[in-house]
């Protein structure tokens, strides 16, 4: 029923000449649509934001000019707090931020989180990570050659990894792998953005880092060549091994503990958000529907998909209403699993 209503509402918004659509067009005509990015230039979120900025405006009634503003800080928490509490609520501002921000807020206990993900106006995500993977890269000159060497059973070789702020996927996965799975990981958190982490690895300051396969393909493609200074030692965020890495183990391959596997399931469900886009709470309903419809039309645009392919980024979109349903499902996870995840995340900014 909800899906039927949404389709009908989108059709009403997009119907040429309708008063509903005209009111939206009047608002956006000669107006600027701003996309706030929770990270600095050059990383995966920034690549997606600028791709969206080049294409989405032609599908929004009134065809607004679309610009990108980077607002890095605290693993993108700064930007989502801004979006929820300070940004204009008229549909002229949207943002993209770490996929794990919604779960961080649902878990509670962090005084720096000043938003409820269930009240944000969800626009959608261009990628559900269905064809992607979250990968752990290690320098080839590091002591560790395969992930089993970092387990307690394998001798526990220490891996020095880097991350941004609390709530970022790289931090949270590192702490989960350390505290729940038992890998010998030293996490150095607080790097400004993805590009700073790339440089830290390449300078030898870190042994490695974790990030999306698609982000590496677009930002550091030479990391995937035979002459790469790094190797992939682990993949996570998916239930099966990515076909491009059939011999690289999954995080779930390293444990048989049912409680740990439940944590991994929760983290992987959150990973489906991949590159979320949202607007502040309280955006007028007609503009919300127009933005959601424009976003999905853009994701199916052959020109958008062709450019995404050139940038080597995944396009497997999820609509705004479906994003909200996923967030509600995360919040309904068993209390003991949420509490365990909360304890792990409380350590993710401490390293």
N, C-alpha and C positions, 0 to 999 in steps of 0.2 A: 504493500500500500504506500509506504514512504517513498519507495523508488518511483512508483507511478506518479505520485504528487510532484516529486522533484523533476521528472522528465517534463510533465505538463507545465510546471512553473518556468523551467528553462525555455520551453517553447514560447511561452507567453512573453518572457523578457526579450527573446531574440526575434520575435515576429516583427517584420518590417512594418513601420507606420503605426504600430500600436501605441496608445498613450503611455502605457507602462514603460515600454522600451524608450519612448521619446523622452520621458522624464529623466531616465538614466543617461541617455545620450546628451541631453542638455547639461547635465552635471559634469560629465567628463569632457565635453567639447572645450577645446582651448585650455584644458587643465593638465597638470603633470601628475602621473602616477609614479609614486616613489617605491622602490624596493630596497628595504633595509637588509643588509647581509651581516650576520653575526660574526663574521671572520674577515680577515684582511684579504687584499687582492691576491689572486693566483691560486687559491685552493679550490677544492671541489665544489663547495657551496657557492663560491664566487663565480665559478665557471657556469654553473646552472643558472644563477641569478641573471647574469649578463645575457645568456642565451634566451631566457624568458623575456627579458627586457627588449630584446630585438624583435620579438614576434607577438607578444600577447596583446599589445595595444591595438592591433588591427582587428581583433575580435571583441574588444570592449566597445559597447555603443559609445559613439562620440570620438573614438580613436585617439585617446590621450597619448601624449608623448611620455615614454617610460624611461626613468633614470634609476641608477643604482647608487646607493650610499653604503659604504662599508662602516660597520660599527663593531669592531672587535672588542673582546673583553670577557673574561671569566668563562671561556669555552662557549661563548654566544649567549650566556645568561643576561649580560648587559642589554643586548638587543631585544630579547624577548620581554624583559621587564619594561623596556622603553615602549615596545609595541603594545603591551597590555595596559600601561598606566599613563603614558604621556602622548603617544602619537594620536593624530586626528582620527576620530571614529566615523569619518564620513565616507570611507571607501577610497580615499586618495593615497593611503599608505598600506603596503603589505610587507611582510618580512619572511626571511628564511633563516633557519637556525638549526642547531644540532638536533638530530633525530631523537636523542635521548632526553631532551628538555621536558617533554610531556611526562615521561615516566618519573623523572626527578621531582617534578611538582606533585605528582600523584602520591609518591612515597612520603612526602612531608619531612619535617625535621630540619630543613635548611632555611635559616632565617633570611638568607639572601634571595630566595625565590619569592617573587611578589606577583604571582599570576596563577590562575586556575586554568589548565588546558581545556577544560570542558566549556569555558566561556569564550575562548578565542573564536574568531570567525575563520574556519578552516577553508582554504581555497583548494588545496589538493597537494599532491606530490607528483612530479614528473617521473619519478622512479620508485618502484616498490622493492628494488634490489633483487627481483626475481632472477635476473640474468647477471647479477653482480655478486661480489663476495667481499667480506672484510678480511684483509690479509695482514699477517705479521711478517715484516721484512727484517732481515738481519744482515749486517755487513758480512761480506764473504771472508774478510780478514778477522772476524770475531772468533773467539775460542769455540763458541757453540756452532755446531754444523747441522744438527737436527734437533727438533723440539724435545724429543725423548731425553736428551742429555740434560735438560733443565728440570726434569721431574725429580722428586725425592728418591724414587727408585733408580733413576739413571745417574745419580751422583750430584744433581743439583747445580750445574754450572750457572752462574749468575748472568742474567741478561739486563743491561742497562737500557731502559726504554724511556721515551719522552712522551709528554702529553700537554694539552692546553689546560683549560680550567675544569673545575668540577662539573660533571654532567656530560662532558664530551665522551663520545664512544670509545676513543682510544684509551682514556683514563679508566673508564669503568670496566672495559674488557680486561685491561691489564691487571686491575685489582681483583677481579673475579678469578682470573687465571692464577693469580698468586695465592689468594686466600682460600678459594674454594677448590680449585683443581690441584694446587700444590706446586706450581712452577716457581722457580727461584728468580723472581723479577724485582729489580730495583727501578721504581718509577720516579722520574724527574718531571714533575708537573709544572705548569705555569708558563710554557712557551706561548708567545703571542698568537701565532697562527700556524697553519699548515706549512707555509713556505719556510718559516723559521725552523720547523721540525725537519724538513727536507735538508736544509743547510746543516743542521746540527749532526745529522747522520752522515752526510757527505764529508764533513770536517773531521769525523771520528770522535765527536763529543758524545755521541750516543751509539750504542750497538745497533739499535734499530727502532722501528716504530710500527704502528698499525694504522691502516686506512683502507678506504674502498679501492677495489680493483679499478673501477671506472675513473676514480680521481687520479690514480697513478698513470693510467693510459693518457689522460688529458694533460697532466701537470709534469710528470717525469717519465715519459715513454721509454727513455733509455734504461730505466730500472727493470724493464721487461725484456731486454736484449741479452744475448750471450755474453756481451762485454759488461754487463751490469755490475756495479760494485756491491750489490745486495742479492740475497736469495729469499724466496718465500719459504717459511718454515711451518706456518700454521694458517688455517682459514677458519672463519666462524661467521655467524650471522645467517647461516643457511643449514638446512637439515641434511643435505647431500653435498658431496664434493663437487666443486665447480669443474666442468669438463676440461677447462684449460689447465687444471692442477689436480689431475687424478691421483697423483702419488703424494700429495700434501695432506696430512691428517687434519681432521676437523677437531675443534675443541671438545666435542662430545665423544671423540674417539679416545680421549685421555682419561676418562672416568667411567665407572659403573655405578657410582653413588646416585641413588634416585633423587635425593634432595638437590644435589648439584645439577643433575640433568634438568630438574624443574626450573632452576635458576637460568640455565642456558636457554630453555624454552621461552621464558619470559623476556630475556634479552633479545632473542631472535625475533620475537613478535614485535618488539619495539623497533627493531632494525628495518621492518617493513616500511616505516615512515620515510626512511632514506633521506630525502631532500624536501622536507615539509615547507609549505608556504601557507601563511595565515595572515589575517588582518586583525585589528583590535576587536575587542568585544563591542557589541552594540552598533555595528554597521547596519544601515537601513536594509530591510529585507530585499528590496528590488535591486540594490547595488550588490548585495551579497550574491544573489542568484546570477546576476550578470557577470560578476567576476568568476564565479565557479564555472559557469557555462563557457566563458571565454577561455579559461584555463584548459578545460578538457578539449575544446575545439583546437586550441593551439597545439596540444600534445598529439593530435591526430593530423596536423597539418604536414603534408609531404615536405615542404620547405624546412619546417622546424626539425623534422626527423632527419632530413638529409644533413643539416648542419650539425645536429647532435652526433650523427655517425662520423662526420669529419672530426669532431672534437673528441670522439671515442667515449661518449657518455651514454649511459643506459636510458632508454625511454620505455617505461612500463607503468603508465600513470594510474593513480588512485584518486578518485574524486574527493572533494571536501567532505560531503556527508559520510563517505566510507571511512575517511580518516578519523572523523569524530567517533564513529562506531568502534573502530579499533582502539581508540583511547579509552572509551568506556569499557571495553573488554579487558584492557590492561588493568584498569582500576578494580575490576571484579575478580582478579586473581586471588587464589587462596591467601588468607592473611599471613600465614606462616612463611609463604614464599615471598610476599611483599616485605615482610619484616627482615628476612634474611638478605634480600636485595638492598634494603635500606642500610643495613649494617655495612655491607660491602661498599656501597656508594659513599658512605660517610668517611671511608678511608681513601677514596679516589683522589682527593685533592691534597692528601698528606704525603703521598709517594711512599 
